[in-house]
Amino acid sequence: MGVLLDVLGSVIIGATLLLMMITFTLQVQETAARIYYTSSMIDHMDNAARNINHIFAMAGVGVAIDDKDICLEASDSRILFQTYWDCEGDTLSNDLHEIEITLADLGYADGKVIEIRQDGSVIMPLGHIQYIEGIDMNYFDFDDNATTTPADIM
């Protein structure tokens, strides 16, 4: 009888250890998946920020300040500017382009989408860059005063 209890006890202890190992393995897999997701989102956000910074850096390239206003419209959800830089081809061109960065609400529960348009058409692959909750565009003049006047922005 004592041997039977010893065998039964060892089976219970072994099964408990086996279940602990299985749940530990599943937790490690879940943690690895979360780390991978987080790192890919960070990489995605870095690429998106780099693309937006590059587009803003090209605002007004080749446009004489005396001839035209570089920034045509600036609001909390949209900025429209002119440049001779071809965003789609990433080269200078002889044609004046209008680049528009818009925070579009496309009805997704995750938030707004940043759309980058050149001459009215969405540029790919920079079209729908990322989902953003509660973001607004704010603009400042050279004295760090908030403004929405296009002439003060660029």
FIKOLZA-1660 file (N, C-alpha, C; in steps of 0.1 Angstrom, whole numbers, plus 5000, padded with zeros to 4 digits):
% residues 154
   i   px   py   pz ch aa at
   1 5008 4988 5000  A  M  N
   1 5000 5000 5000  A  M CA
   1 5009 5013 5000  A  M  C
   2 5020 5012 5008  A  G  N
   2 5029 5024 5008  A  G CA
   2 5035 5026 4995  A  G  C
   3 5039 5015 4988  A  V  N
   3 5045 5017 4974  A  V CA
   3 5035 5023 4965  A  V  C
   4 5022 5019 4966  A  L  N
   4 5012 5024 4957  A  L CA
   4 5010 5039 4959  A  L  C
   5 5010 5043 4972  A  L  N
   5 5009 5058 4975  A  L CA
   5 5021 5065 4971  A  L  C
   6 5033 5059 4972  A  D  N
   6 5045 5066 4967  A  D CA
   6 5045 5068 4951  A  D  C
   7 5040 5058 4944  A  V  N
   7 5039 5058 4930  A  V CA
   7 5029 5069 4926  A  V  C
   8 5017 5069 4933  A  L  N
   8 5007 5079 4930  A  L CA
   8 5011 5093 4933  A  L  C
   9 5019 5095 4944  A  G  N
   9 5024 5108 4947  A  G CA
   9 5034 5113 4937  A  G  C
  10 5043 5103 4933  A  S  N
  10 5053 5107 4923  A  S CA
  10 5046 5111 4909  A  S  C
  11 5036 5104 4906  A  V  N
  11 5029 5107 4893  A  V CA
  11 5022 5121 4894  A  V  C
  12 5016 5124 4906  A  I  N
  12 5010 5137 4907  A  I CA
  12 5021 5148 4907  A  I  C
  13 5032 5146 4914  A  I  N
  13 5043 5156 4914  A  I CA
  13 5049 5157 4899  A  I  C
  14 5051 5146 4893  A  G  N
  14 5056 5146 4879  A  G CA
  14 5046 5154 4869  A  G  C
  15 5033 5151 4871  A  A  N
  15 5023 5158 4862  A  A CA
  15 5023 5173 4865  A  A  C
  16 5024 5176 4878  A  T  N
  16 5024 5190 4882  A  T CA
  16 5037 5197 4876  A  T  C
  17 5048 5191 4877  A  L  N
  17 5060 5197 4871  A  L CA
  17 5059 5198 4855  A  L  C
  18 5053 5188 4849  A  L  N
  18 5051 5188 4835  A  L CA
  18 5042 5199 4831  A  L  C
  19 5031 5201 4838  A  L  N
  19 5022 5213 4836  A  L CA
  19 5029 5226 4838  A  L  C
  20 5038 5227 4848  A  M  N
  20 5045 5239 4850  A  M CA
  20 5054 5242 4838  A  M  C
  21 5061 5232 4833  A  M  N
  21 5070 5233 4822  A  M CA
  21 5062 5238 4809  A  M  C
  22 5050 5232 4807  A  I  N
  22 5042 5236 4795  A  I CA
  22 5038 5250 4797  A  I  C
  23 5033 5254 4808  A  T  N
  23 5028 5268 4810  A  T CA
  23 5040 5278 4809  A  T  C
  24 5051 5274 4814  A  F  N
  24 5063 5282 4813  A  F CA
  24 5067 5284 4798  A  F  C
  25 5067 5273 4791  A  T  N
  25 5070 5274 4776  A  T CA
  25 5060 5283 4769  A  T  C
  26 5047 5282 4772  A  L  N
  26 5037 5291 4766  A  L CA
  26 5039 5305 4770  A  L  C
  27 5043 5308 4782  A  Q  N
  27 5045 5322 4787  A  Q CA
  27 5057 5327 4780  A  Q  C
  28 5068 5319 4778  A  V  N
  28 5080 5324 4771  A  V CA
  28 5076 5327 4756  A  V  C
  29 5068 5319 4750  A  Q  N
  29 5064 5322 4736  A  Q CA
  29 5056 5335 4735  A  Q  C
  30 5047 5337 4745  A  E  N
  30 5038 5349 4745  A  E CA
  30 5047 5361 4747  A  E  C
  31 5057 5360 4756  A  T  N
  31 5066 5371 4759  A  T CA
  31 5074 5375 4746  A  T  C
  32 5079 5364 4740  A  A  N
  32 5087 5367 4727  A  A CA
  32 5078 5373 4717  A  A  C
  33 5065 5369 4715  A  A  N
  33 5057 5375 4705  A  A CA
  33 5054 5390 4709  A  A  C
  34 5052 5393 4721  A  R  N
  34 5050 5407 4725  A  R CA
  34 5062 5415 4723  A  R  C
  35 5074 5410 4726  A  I  N
  35 5086 5417 4723  A  I CA
  35 5088 5420 4708  A  I  C
  36 5086 5410 4700  A  Y  N
  36 5087 5411 4686  A  Y CA
  36 5077 5422 4681  A  Y  C
  37 5064 5422 4686  A  Y  N
  37 5054 5431 4682  A  Y CA
  37 5059 5445 4686  A  Y  C
  38 5064 5447 4698  A  T  N
  38 5068 5460 4703  A  T CA
  38 5080 5465 4695  A  T  C
  39 5089 5457 4692  A  S  N
  39 5101 5461 4684  A  S CA
  39 5097 5465 4670  A  S  C
  40 5088 5457 4664  A  S  N
  40 5084 5461 4650  A  S CA
  40 5076 5474 4650  A  S  C
  41 5068 5476 4660  A  M  N
  41 5060 5489 4661  A  M CA
  41 5070 5501 4663  A  M  C
  42 5080 5499 4671  A  I  N
  42 5090 5510 4673  A  I CA
  42 5097 5512 4660  A  I  C
  43 5101 5502 4653  A  D  N
  43 5107 5503 4639  A  D CA
  43 5098 5510 4630  A  D  C
  44 5085 5507 4630  A  H  N
  44 5075 5513 4621  A  H CA
  44 5074 5528 4625  A  H  C
  45 5073 5531 4637  A  M  N
  45 5072 5545 4641  A  M CA
  45 5084 5553 4637  A  M  C
  46 5096 5547 4639  A  D  N
  46 5109 5554 4635  A  D CA
  46 5108 5557 4620  A  D  C
  47 5104 5547 4612  A  N  N
  47 5104 5549 4597  A  N CA
  47 5094 5560 4594  A  N  C
  48 5082 5560 4600  A  A  N
  48 5072 5570 4598  A  A CA
  48 5077 5584 4601  A  A  C
  49 5083 5585 4613  A  A  N
  49 5088 5598 4617  A  A CA
  49 5099 5603 4607  A  A  C
  50 5108 5594 4603  A  R  N
  50 5118 5597 4593  A  R CA
  50 5112 5602 4580  A  R  C
  51 5102 5595 4575  A  N  N
  51 5095 5599 4563  A  N CA
  51 5089 5613 4564  A  N  C
  52 5082 5615 4575  A  I  N
  52 5075 5628 4577  A  I CA
  52 5085 5639 4578  A  I  C
  53 5096 5637 4586  A  N  N
  53 5107 5647 4587  A  N CA
  53 5113 5650 4573  A  N  C
  54 5115 5640 4565  A  H  N
  54 5121 5642 4552  A  H CA
  54 5111 5650 4543  A  H  C
  55 5098 5647 4544  A  I  N
  55 5089 5655 4536  A  I CA
  55 5088 5670 4540  A  I  C
  56 5088 5672 4554  A  F  N
  56 5088 5686 4559  A  F CA
  56 5101 5693 4555  A  F  C
  57 5112 5686 4554  A  A  N
  57 5125 5692 4551  A  A CA
  57 5125 5697 4536  A  A  C
  58 5117 5690 4528  A  M  N
  58 5117 5694 4514  A  M CA
  58 5106 5704 4510  A  M  C
  59 5099 5710 4520  A  A  N
  59 5089 5720 4518  A  A CA
  59 5096 5733 4512  A  A  C
  60 5091 5737 4501  A  G  N
  60 5096 5750 4496  A  G CA
  60 5109 5749 4488  A  G  C
  61 5114 5737 4485  A  V  N
  61 5126 5735 4478  A  V CA
  61 5125 5741 4464  A  V  C
  62 5133 5750 4460  A  G  N
  62 5133 5756 4447  A  G CA
  62 5123 5767 4445  A  G  C
  63 5114 5770 4455  A  V  N
  63 5104 5781 4454  A  V CA
  63 5110 5793 4459  A  V  C
  64 5110 5804 4451  A  A  N
  64 5115 5817 4455  A  A CA
  64 5105 5823 4465  A  A  C
  65 5111 5828 4476  A  I  N
  65 5102 5833 4487  A  I CA
  65 5094 5845 4482  A  I  C
  66 5100 5853 4473  A  D  N
  66 5093 5865 4468  A  D CA
  66 5082 5862 4459  A  D  C
  67 5083 5851 4451  A  D  N
  67 5074 5847 4441  A  D CA
  67 5061 5842 4446  A  D  C
  68 5061 5833 4455  A  K  N
  68 5049 5825 4460  A  K CA
  68 5050 5823 4475  A  K  C
  69 5038 5820 4480  A  D  N
  69 5038 5815 4494  A  D CA
  69 5041 5800 4493  A  D  C
  70 5050 5796 4502  A  I  N
  70 5053 5782 4502  A  I CA
  70 5042 5774 4509  A  I  C
  71 5038 5779 4521  A  C  N
  71 5027 5772 4528  A  C CA
  71 5014 5778 4523  A  C  C
  72 5005 5770 4518  A  L  N
  72 4992 5774 4513  A  L CA
  72 4981 5773 4523  A  L  C
  73 4982 5763 4532  A  E  N
  73 4972 5761 4542  A  E CA
  73 4978 5754 4554  A  E  C
  74 4973 5758 4566  A  A  N
  74 4978 5751 4578  A  A CA
  74 4967 5751 4588  A  A  C
  75 4962 5739 4592  A  S  N
  75 4952 5738 4602  A  S CA
  75 4956 5727 4612  A  S  C
  76 4948 5724 4621  A  D  N
  76 4952 5713 4631  A  D CA
  76 4951 5699 4625  A  D  C
  77 4946 5698 4613  A  S  N
  77 4945 5684 4607  A  S CA
  77 4951 5684 4593  A  S  C
  78 4957 5695 4588  A  R  N
  78 4961 5695 4575  A  R CA
  78 4972 5706 4573  A  R  C
  79 4982 5703 4565  A  I  N
  79 4992 5713 4560  A  I CA
  79 4994 5711 4545  A  I  C
  80 4994 5721 4537  A  L  N
  80 4996 5721 4523  A  L CA
  80 5007 5730 4519  A  L  C
  81 5017 5726 4513  A  F  N
  81 5028 5734 4509  A  F CA
  81 5033 5731 4495  A  F  C
  82 5040 5740 4489  A  Q  N
  82 5045 5739 4475  A  Q CA
  82 5060 5736 4475  A  Q  C
  83 5064 5729 4465  A  T  N
  83 5078 5726 4464  A  T CA
  83 5081 5721 4450  A  T  C
  84 5093 5722 4445  A  Y  N
  84 5098 5716 4433  A  Y CA
  84 5103 5702 4434  A  Y  C
  85 5103 5697 4447  A  W  N
  85 5107 5684 4449  A  W CA
  85 5096 5674 4446  A  W  C
  86 5099 5664 4439  A  D  N
  86 5090 5654 4435  A  D CA
  86 5090 5643 4446  A  D  C
  87 5080 5643 4455  A  C  N
  87 5080 5634 4466  A  C CA
  87 5079 5619 4462  A  C  C
  88 5072 5617 4452  A  E  N
  88 5070 5603 4447  A  E CA
  88 5083 5597 4441  A  E  C
  89 5090 5605 4434  A  G  N
  89 5102 5600 4428  A  G CA
  89 5115 5604 4436  A  G  C
  90 5113 5612 4447  A  D  N
  90 5124 5616 4455  A  D CA
  90 5135 5623 4448  A  D  C
  91 5131 5632 4438  A  T  N
  91 5140 5640 4430  A  T CA
  91 5135 5654 4428  A  T  C
  92 5143 5663 4424  A  L  N
  92 5139 5676 4420  A  L CA
  92 5133 5675 4406  A  L  C
  93 5123 5684 4404  A  S  N
  93 5116 5684 4391  A  S CA
  93 5115 5698 4386  A  S  C
  94 5110 5700 4374  A  N  N
  94 5108 5713 4368  A  N CA
  94 5094 5718 4371  A  N  C
  95 5085 5709 4376  A  D  N
  95 5071 5712 4379  A  D CA
  95 5069 5715 4394  A  D  C
  96 5061 5725 4396  A  L  N
  96 5057 5729 4410  A  L CA
  96 5047 5719 4415  A  L  C
  97 5050 5713 4427  A  H  N
  97 5041 5703 4433  A  H CA
  97 5035 5708 4445  A  H  C
  98 5023 5703 4448  A  E  N
  98 5016 5706 4461  A  E CA
  98 5017 5693 4469  A  E  C
  99 5023 5694 4481  A  I  N
  99 5024 5683 4490  A  I CA
  99 5014 5686 4502  A  I  C
 100 5006 5676 4505  A  E  N
 100 4996 5678 4516  A  E CA
 100 4998 5666 4526  A  E  C
 101 4999 5670 4538  A  I  N
 101 4999 5660 4549  A  I CA
 101 4986 5662 4557  A  I  C
 102 4978 5652 4558  A  T  N
 102 4965 5653 4564  A  T CA
 102 4963 5642 4574  A  T  C
 103 4957 5646 4585  A  L  N
 103 4953 5636 4595  A  L CA
 103 4938 5633 4592  A  L  C
 104 4937 5622 4585  A  A  N
 104 4924 5618 4580  A  A CA
 104 4917 5608 4590  A  A  C
 105 4904 5611 4593  A  D  N
 105 4896 5601 4601  A  D CA
 105 4888 5592 4591  A  D  C
 106 4893 5580 4590  A  L  N
 106 4887 5571 4580  A  L CA
 106 4878 5561 4587  A  L  C
 107 4874 5564 4599  A  G  N
 107 4864 5556 4606  A  G CA
 107 4870 5544 4613  A  G  C
 108 4883 5543 4614  A  Y  N
 108 4889 5532 4622  A  Y CA
 108 4888 5534 4637  A  Y  C
 109 4886 5524 4644  A  A  N
 109 4885 5525 4659  A  A CA
 109 4899 5529 4665  A  A  C
 110 4910 5526 4658  A  D  N
 110 4923 5528 4663  A  D CA
 110 4928 5542 4662  A  D  C
 111 4920 5551 4655  A  G  N
 111 4924 5565 4654  A  G CA
 111 4925 5570 4640  A  G  C
 112 4932 5582 4639  A  K  N
 112 4933 5588 4626  A  K CA
 112 4945 5582 4618  A  K  C
 113 4945 5585 4606  A  V  N
 113 4956 5580 4597  A  V CA
 113 4963 5592 4590  A  V  C
 114 4976 5592 4590  A  I  N
 114 4983 5602 4583  A  I CA
 114 4984 5599 4568  A  I  C
 115 4979 5608 4560  A  E  N
 115 4979 5606 4546  A  E CA
 115 4989 5617 4540  A  E  C
 116 4997 5613 4531  A  I  N
 116 5006 5622 4524  A  I CA
 116 5002 5622 4509  A  I  C
 117 4999 5633 4504  A  R  N
 117 4994 5634 4490  A  R CA
 117 5003 5644 4482  A  R  C
 118 5005 5640 4470  A  Q  N
 118 5012 5649 4461  A  Q CA
 118 5003 5652 4449  A  Q  C
 119 5000 5665 4447  A  D  N
 119 4991 5669 4436  A  D CA
 119 4978 5662 4437  A  D  C
 120 4973 5660 4449  A  G  N
 120 4960 5654 4450  A  G CA
 120 4959 5639 4451  A  G  C
 121 4969 5632 4448  A  S  N
 121 4969 5617 4449  A  S CA
 121 4977 5612 4460  A  S  C
 122 4973 5601 4467  A  V  N
 122 4980 5595 4478  A  V CA
 122 4993 5589 4473  A  V  C
 123 5004 5592 4479  A  I  N
 123 5017 5587 4475  A  I CA
 123 5019 5573 4482  A  I  C
 124 5023 5564 4475  A  M  N
 124 5026 5551 4480  A  M CA
 124 5041 5549 4480  A  M  C
 125 5047 5543 4489  A  P  N
 125 5041 5536 4501  A  P CA
 125 5040 5545 4513  A  P  C
 126 5041 5558 4511  A  L  N
 126 5039 5567 4523  A  L CA
 126 5025 5571 4525  A  L  C
 127 5015 5564 4519  A  G  N
 127 5001 5568 4521  A  G CA
 127 4996 5567 4535  A  G  C
 128 4992 5556 4539  A  H  N
 128 4986 5554 4553  A  H CA
 128 4998 5550 4561  A  H  C
 129 5004 5559 4569  A  I  N
 129 5016 5556 4576  A  I CA
 129 5013 5549 4589  A  I  C
 130 5005 5555 4597  A  Q  N
 130 5003 5549 4610  A  Q CA
 130 4990 5554 4616  A  Q  C
 131 4985 5546 4626  A  Y  N
 131 4973 5550 4634  A  Y CA
 131 4977 5559 4646  A  Y  C
 132 4970 5569 4648  A  I  N
 132 4973 5579 4658  A  I CA
 132 4961 5583 4666  A  I  C
 133 4962 5583 4679  A  E  N
 133 4950 5587 4687  A  E CA
 133 4952 5601 4691  A  E  C
 134 4943 5610 4689  A  G  N
 134 4942 5623 4695  A  G CA
 134 4954 5632 4691  A  G  C
 135 4959 5632 4679  A  I  N
 135 4970 5640 4675  A  I CA
 135 4964 5652 4667  A  I  C
 136 4971 5664 4669  A  D  N
 136 4968 5676 4662  A  D CA
 136 4981 5682 4657  A  D  C
 137 4980 5689 4646  A  M  N
 137 4992 5696 4641  A  M CA
 137 4992 5710 4646  A  M  C
 138 5003 5714 4652  A  N  N
 138 5005 5727 4658  A  N CA
 138 5017 5733 4651  A  N  C
 139 5017 5746 4648  A  Y  N
 139 5027 5753 4641  A  Y CA
 139 5032 5765 4649  A  Y  C
 140 5045 5768 4647  A  F  N
 140 5051 5779 4654  A  F CA
 140 5059 5787 4645  A  F  C
 141 5060 5801 4648  A  D  N
 141 5069 5809 4640  A  D CA
 141 5083 5809 4645  A  D  C
 142 5092 5818 4640  A  F  N
 142 5106 5817 4644  A  F CA
 142 5108 5821 4659  A  F  C
 143 5098 5828 4664  A  D  N
 143 5099 5832 4678  A  D CA
 143 5092 5823 4688  A  D  C
 144 5088 5811 4683  A  D  N
 144 5082 5800 4691  A  D CA
 144 5068 5804 4695  A  D  C
 145 5061 5812 4688  A  N  N
 145 5047 5816 4691  A  N CA
 145 5038 5807 4682  A  N  C
 146 5027 5802 4688  A  A  N
 146 5018 5793 4680  A  A CA
 146 5011 5802 4670  A  A  C
 147 5010 5796 4658  A  T  N
 147 5004 5804 4647  A  T CA
 147 4997 5794 4637  A  T  C
 148 4987 5799 4630  A  T  N
 148 4981 5792 4619  A  T CA
 148 4982 5800 4606  A  T  C
 149 4989 5811 4606  A  T  N
 149 4991 5819 4594  A  T CA
 149 5001 5813 4585  A  T  C
 150 4998 5809 4573  A  P  N
 150 5007 5802 4565  A  P CA
 150 5020 5809 4562  A  P  C
 151 5020 5823 4561  A  A  N
 151 5032 5831 4559  A  A CA
 151 5041 5830 4570  A  A  C
 152 5036 5828 4582  A  D  N
 152 5045 5827 4594  A  D CA
 152 5052 5814 4596  A  D  C
 153 5046 5804 4590  A  I  N
 153 5051 5790 4592  A  I CA
 153 5063 5787 4583  A  I  C
 154 5062 5791 4570  A  M  N
 154 5074 5789 4561  A  M CA
 154 5077 5802 4554  A  M  C
% end
